[in-house]
Amino acid sequence: MARPPRFDMSQLLDAAVRLAAEHGPSGVTMSAVAAAAGAPSGSLYHRFAGRPALLAEVWLRTVEDFQDGYFKALESADDPRAGGRAASRHVVAWSREHPREAALLLYGAHEFGRDDWSEDHLRRADEGNMKVRAAVAALAGALGVHGRLGLERVSLAIIDLPLSLVRRHLRGGEPLPAHAEELAEECTDALLAAG
């Protein structure tokens, strides 16, 4: 009977998240993750074909976890504005609850080596991006907002605005203020109402 592995994928990816939050994508190397997890290098090469696969998995696991809650928030109410407010609040609340992951997501997929990802990793990333675009379009439609300007307004309200609030504080090395969720929700609602 085969012995179960001492270091599972989630432990290794958790170590990669810590390194990315502290040192950026350049700090996520196979040897650094192995050392941070207290694992032999072979454990990483057994699970990841190389550094591009490791970077893709740490990025995708993080963004997919975020998006799962984000889509649930968007769909949490029959009133589209309420769903938009919930999504905006989720961006801030999730970032508060997962500060390392939020710091990681302040980088883009290209900074995590997207140009070298496998076809499967690229497909996962593209599917997530398409879901976000579809959700923005669906919310715009539910609000009766049409055209390029309308889509820009909805994107600004439920994506860019709460992210800018998170980014400013995390990049400044400050914790998110207690009022951040309320402020993001209030600003999102004002933009959605004006549309």
SELUMGU-918062 format. One record per residue (C-alpha): y negated, x, z negated; residue number from 1; residue in one letter. Coordinates in nm, 2 decimals. Example, Ala and Ser with C-alpha at 12.3 -4.5 7.8 and 13.67 -1.06 7.14 Angstrom:
<sites>
+--------+--------+--------+-----+----+
!      v !      u !      w !   i ! aa !
+--------+--------+--------+-----+----+
!   0.45 !   1.23 !  -0.78 !   1 !  A !
!   0.11 !   1.37 !  -0.71 !   2 !  S !
+--------+--------+--------+-----+----+
</sites>
This chain:
<sites>
+--------+--------+--------+-----+----+
!      v !      u !      w !   i ! aa !
+--------+--------+--------+-----+----+
!   0.00 !   0.00 !   0.00 !   1 !  M !
!  -0.34 !   0.14 !   0.10 !   2 !  A !
!  -0.58 !   0.22 !  -0.17 !   3 !  R !
!  -0.90 !   0.00 !  -0.15 !   4 !  P !
!  -1.21 !   0.20 !  -0.06 !   5 !  P !
!  -1.42 !   0.32 !  -0.35 !   6 !  R !
!  -1.75 !   0.27 !  -0.16 !   7 !  F !
!  -1.79 !  -0.05 !   0.03 !   8 !  D !
!  -2.05 !  -0.11 !   0.31 !   9 !  M !
!  -2.29 !  -0.29 !   0.08 !  10 !  S !
!  -2.31 !   0.00 !  -0.17 !  11 !  Q !
!  -2.38 !   0.24 !   0.11 !  12 !  L !
!  -2.64 !   0.01 !   0.27 !  13 !  L !
!  -2.80 !  -0.05 !  -0.08 !  14 !  D !
!  -2.84 !   0.33 !  -0.11 !  15 !  A !
!  -2.99 !   0.34 !   0.24 !  16 !  A !
!  -3.24 !   0.07 !   0.15 !  17 !  V !
!  -3.35 !   0.27 !  -0.16 !  18 !  R !
!  -3.40 !   0.58 !   0.06 !  19 !  L !
!  -3.59 !   0.38 !   0.33 !  20 !  A !
!  -3.82 !   0.23 !   0.07 !  21 !  A !
!  -3.90 !   0.57 !  -0.08 !  22 !  E !
!  -3.91 !   0.80 !   0.22 !  23 !  H !
!  -3.92 !   0.57 !   0.53 !  24 !  G !
!  -3.67 !   0.56 !   0.81 !  25 !  P !
!  -3.66 !   0.94 !   0.84 !  26 !  S !
!  -3.52 !   0.96 !   0.49 !  27 !  G !
!  -3.21 !   0.76 !   0.59 !  28 !  V !
!  -2.97 !   1.03 !   0.70 !  29 !  T !
!  -2.59 !   1.02 !   0.66 !  30 !  M !
!  -2.59 !   1.30 !   0.41 !  31 !  S !
!  -2.88 !   1.15 !   0.21 !  32 !  A !
!  -2.71 !   0.81 !   0.19 !  33 !  V !
!  -2.38 !   0.97 !   0.08 !  34 !  A !
!  -2.56 !   1.17 !  -0.19 !  35 !  A !
!  -2.76 !   0.86 !  -0.31 !  36 !  A !
!  -2.44 !   0.65 !  -0.33 !  37 !  A !
!  -2.24 !   0.93 !  -0.48 !  38 !  G !
!  -2.00 !   0.90 !  -0.20 !  39 !  A !
!  -1.83 !   1.17 !   0.02 !  40 !  P !
!  -1.98 !   1.20 !   0.37 !  41 !  S !
!  -1.65 !   1.08 !   0.51 !  42 !  G !
!  -1.71 !   0.74 !   0.35 !  43 !  S !
!  -2.01 !   0.70 !   0.57 !  44 !  L !
!  -1.85 !   0.82 !   0.89 !  45 !  Y !
!  -1.56 !   0.59 !   0.82 !  46 !  H !
!  -1.79 !   0.29 !   0.83 !  47 !  R !
!  -2.07 !   0.40 !   1.07 !  48 !  F !
!  -2.02 !   0.57 !   1.40 !  49 !  A !
!  -2.33 !   0.78 !   1.33 !  50 !  G !
!  -2.69 !   0.77 !   1.21 !  51 !  R !
!  -2.80 !   0.51 !   1.48 !  52 !  P !
!  -2.53 !   0.27 !   1.36 !  53 !  A !
!  -2.63 !   0.32 !   0.99 !  54 !  L !
!  -3.00 !   0.26 !   1.07 !  55 !  L !
!  -2.92 !  -0.05 !   1.27 !  56 !  A !
!  -2.70 !  -0.19 !   1.00 !  57 !  E !
!  -2.95 !  -0.13 !   0.72 !  58 !  V !
!  -3.23 !  -0.29 !   0.93 !  59 !  W !
!  -3.03 !  -0.58 !   1.05 !  60 !  L !
!  -2.88 !  -0.66 !   0.71 !  61 !  R !
!  -3.22 !  -0.67 !   0.56 !  62 !  T !
!  -3.39 !  -0.87 !   0.83 !  63 !  V !
!  -3.10 !  -1.12 !   0.85 !  64 !  E !
!  -3.11 !  -1.17 !   0.48 !  65 !  D !
!  -3.49 !  -1.24 !   0.50 !  66 !  F !
!  -3.46 !  -1.47 !   0.80 !  67 !  Q !
!  -3.18 !  -1.68 !   0.64 !  68 !  D !
!  -3.42 !  -1.79 !   0.36 !  69 !  G !
!  -3.71 !  -1.81 !   0.60 !  70 !  Y !
!  -3.54 !  -2.06 !   0.83 !  71 !  F !
!  -3.42 !  -2.26 !   0.53 !  72 !  K !
!  -3.78 !  -2.28 !   0.40 !  73 !  A !
!  -3.91 !  -2.39 !   0.74 !  74 !  L !
!  -3.65 !  -2.67 !   0.75 !  75 !  E !
!  -3.69 !  -2.77 !   0.38 !  76 !  S !
!  -3.92 !  -3.06 !   0.44 !  77 !  A !
!  -3.96 !  -3.35 !   0.68 !  78 !  D !
!  -4.33 !  -3.28 !   0.70 !  79 !  D !
!  -4.39 !  -2.99 !   0.94 !  80 !  P !
!  -4.69 !  -2.86 !   0.75 !  81 !  R !
!  -4.49 !  -2.86 !   0.43 !  82 !  A !
!  -4.22 !  -2.66 !   0.60 !  83 !  G !
!  -4.48 !  -2.41 !   0.73 !  84 !  G !
!  -4.62 !  -2.38 !   0.38 !  85 !  R !
!  -4.27 !  -2.32 !   0.24 !  86 !  A !
!  -4.20 !  -2.05 !   0.50 !  87 !  A !
!  -4.53 !  -1.87 !   0.42 !  88 !  S !
!  -4.45 !  -1.89 !   0.05 !  89 !  R !
!  -4.10 !  -1.75 !   0.12 !  90 !  H !
!  -4.24 !  -1.44 !   0.29 !  91 !  V !
!  -4.43 !  -1.35 !  -0.03 !  92 !  V !
!  -4.16 !  -1.47 !  -0.28 !  93 !  A !
!  -3.88 !  -1.29 !  -0.10 !  94 !  W !
!  -4.09 !  -0.97 !  -0.09 !  95 !  S !
!  -4.17 !  -1.00 !  -0.46 !  96 !  R !
!  -3.80 !  -1.04 !  -0.54 !  97 !  E !
!  -3.69 !  -0.77 !  -0.30 !  98 !  H !
!  -3.96 !  -0.51 !  -0.30 !  99 !  P !
!  -3.75 !  -0.23 !  -0.15 ! 100 !  R !
!  -3.63 !  -0.44 !   0.13 ! 101 !  E !
!  -3.98 !  -0.57 !   0.19 ! 102 !  A !
!  -4.10 !  -0.20 !   0.21 ! 103 !  A !
!  -3.83 !  -0.13 !   0.46 ! 104 !  L !
!  -3.93 !  -0.42 !   0.68 ! 105 !  L !
!  -4.29 !  -0.30 !   0.69 ! 106 !  L !
!  -4.14 !  -0.05 !   0.95 ! 107 !  Y !
!  -4.03 !  -0.19 !   1.28 ! 108 !  G !
!  -3.69 !  -0.19 !   1.44 ! 109 !  A !
!  -3.80 !   0.09 !   1.67 ! 110 !  H !
!  -3.88 !   0.31 !   1.37 ! 111 !  E !
!  -3.52 !   0.25 !   1.27 ! 112 !  F !
!  -3.40 !   0.39 !   1.60 ! 113 !  G !
!  -3.36 !   0.07 !   1.80 ! 114 !  R !
!  -3.36 !   0.26 !   2.13 ! 115 !  D !
!  -3.02 !   0.42 !   2.02 ! 116 !  D !
!  -2.85 !   0.11 !   1.88 ! 117 !  W !
!  -2.52 !  -0.02 !   2.02 ! 118 !  S !
!  -2.51 !  -0.33 !   2.24 ! 119 !  E !
!  -2.38 !  -0.54 !   1.95 ! 120 !  D !
!  -2.67 !  -0.43 !   1.73 ! 121 !  H !
!  -2.92 !  -0.50 !   2.00 ! 122 !  L !
!  -2.77 !  -0.85 !   2.06 ! 123 !  R !
!  -2.79 !  -0.93 !   1.68 ! 124 !  R !
!  -3.16 !  -0.82 !   1.67 ! 125 !  A !
!  -3.25 !  -1.01 !   1.99 ! 126 !  D !
!  -3.08 !  -1.32 !   1.86 ! 127 !  E !
!  -3.28 !  -1.31 !   1.54 ! 128 !  G !
!  -3.60 !  -1.26 !   1.73 ! 129 !  N !
!  -3.52 !  -1.55 !   1.96 ! 130 !  M !
!  -3.45 !  -1.77 !   1.65 ! 131 !  K !
!  -3.79 !  -1.68 !   1.51 ! 132 !  V !
!  -3.97 !  -1.76 !   1.84 ! 133 !  R !
!  -3.78 !  -2.09 !   1.87 ! 134 !  A !
!  -3.87 !  -2.18 !   1.51 ! 135 !  A !
!  -4.24 !  -2.12 !   1.58 ! 136 !  V !
!  -4.22 !  -2.33 !   1.90 ! 137 !  A !
!  -4.04 !  -2.61 !   1.72 ! 138 !  A !
!  -4.30 !  -2.61 !   1.44 ! 139 !  L !
!  -4.58 !  -2.61 !   1.69 ! 140 !  A !
!  -4.42 !  -2.90 !   1.87 ! 141 !  G !
!  -4.37 !  -3.10 !   1.55 ! 142 !  A !
!  -4.74 !  -3.04 !   1.46 ! 143 !  L !
!  -4.84 !  -3.16 !   1.81 ! 144 !  G !
!  -4.99 !  -2.82 !   1.89 ! 145 !  V !
!  -4.95 !  -2.71 !   2.25 ! 146 !  H !
!  -5.03 !  -2.41 !   2.47 ! 147 !  G !
!  -5.06 !  -2.04 !   2.40 ! 148 !  R !
!  -5.35 !  -2.08 !   2.15 ! 149 !  L !
!  -5.14 !  -2.33 !   1.95 ! 150 !  G !
!  -4.84 !  -2.09 !   1.94 ! 151 !  L !
!  -5.07 !  -1.81 !   1.83 ! 152 !  E !
!  -5.21 !  -2.02 !   1.56 ! 153 !  R !
!  -4.87 !  -2.12 !   1.42 ! 154 !  V !
!  -4.74 !  -1.76 !   1.44 ! 155 !  S !
!  -5.05 !  -1.64 !   1.26 ! 156 !  L !
!  -5.01 !  -1.91 !   1.00 ! 157 !  A !
!  -4.64 !  -1.87 !   0.91 ! 158 !  I !
!  -4.57 !  -1.50 !   1.00 ! 159 !  I !
!  -4.87 !  -1.27 !   1.03 ! 160 !  D !
!  -5.08 !  -1.41 !   0.75 ! 161 !  L !
!  -4.82 !  -1.39 !   0.47 ! 162 !  P !
!  -4.70 !  -1.06 !   0.60 ! 163 !  L !
!  -5.05 !  -0.91 !   0.60 ! 164 !  S !
!  -5.09 !  -1.01 !   0.23 ! 165 !  L !
!  -4.75 !  -0.85 !   0.14 ! 166 !  V !
!  -4.83 !  -0.54 !   0.35 ! 167 !  R !
!  -5.17 !  -0.47 !   0.20 ! 168 !  R !
!  -5.03 !  -0.46 !  -0.16 ! 169 !  H !
!  -4.70 !  -0.28 !  -0.08 ! 170 !  L !
!  -4.86 !  -0.01 !   0.13 ! 171 !  R !
!  -5.12 !   0.03 !  -0.15 ! 172 !  G !
!  -4.84 !   0.08 !  -0.40 ! 173 !  G !
!  -4.95 !  -0.23 !  -0.60 ! 174 !  E !
!  -4.73 !  -0.52 !  -0.71 ! 175 !  P !
!  -4.80 !  -0.85 !  -0.55 ! 176 !  L !
!  -5.05 !  -1.04 !  -0.76 ! 177 !  P !
!  -4.93 !  -1.36 !  -0.94 ! 178 !  A !
!  -5.14 !  -1.58 !  -0.71 ! 179 !  H !
!  -5.00 !  -1.43 !  -0.38 ! 180 !  A !
!  -4.76 !  -1.72 !  -0.30 ! 181 !  E !
!  -5.03 !  -1.98 !  -0.37 ! 182 !  E !
!  -5.29 !  -1.80 !  -0.16 ! 183 !  L !
!  -5.05 !  -1.75 !   0.13 ! 184 !  A !
!  -4.95 !  -2.12 !   0.12 ! 185 !  E !
!  -5.31 !  -2.24 !   0.10 ! 186 !  E !
!  -5.42 !  -2.02 !   0.40 ! 187 !  C !
!  -5.12 !  -2.13 !   0.60 ! 188 !  T !
!  -5.19 !  -2.49 !   0.54 ! 189 !  D !
!  -5.56 !  -2.45 !   0.64 ! 190 !  A !
!  -5.46 !  -2.29 !   0.97 ! 191 !  L !
!  -5.19 !  -2.55 !   1.04 ! 192 !  L !
!  -5.42 !  -2.84 !   0.96 ! 193 !  A !
!  -5.70 !  -2.70 !   1.19 ! 194 !  A !
!  -5.45 !  -2.69 !   1.48 ! 195 !  G !
+--------+--------+--------+-----+----+
</sites>
